[in-house]
């Protein structure tokens, strides 16, 4: 994957725990116009759902997991 996507992204989320995310977004990005929850807990739940739905695509395995196979 080309790392340039990060510089071009309008919003980036880094989930830290089930109830905590770090969010970086462009100052003019309108979260409501994009249908995103405004309340912090609701947004964290939304992000967790997105991570879950895309987990197969993005979470491959940890190198230490090979020992368990």
C-alpha angles and dihedrals in degrees: 000000000000109000090214090087090079093061091049098044117114090206134013128187127200110191110213099174137345091279102029131069135166111225127196117185141163111266092240095047108122107212093189092053088056093049096249121150115257097205115085099231092046090050091050089051090049092050091047090053091051091049090050093049092050099036095107090056098046108025109068108159142292115257090238090059091073089075090062095057 
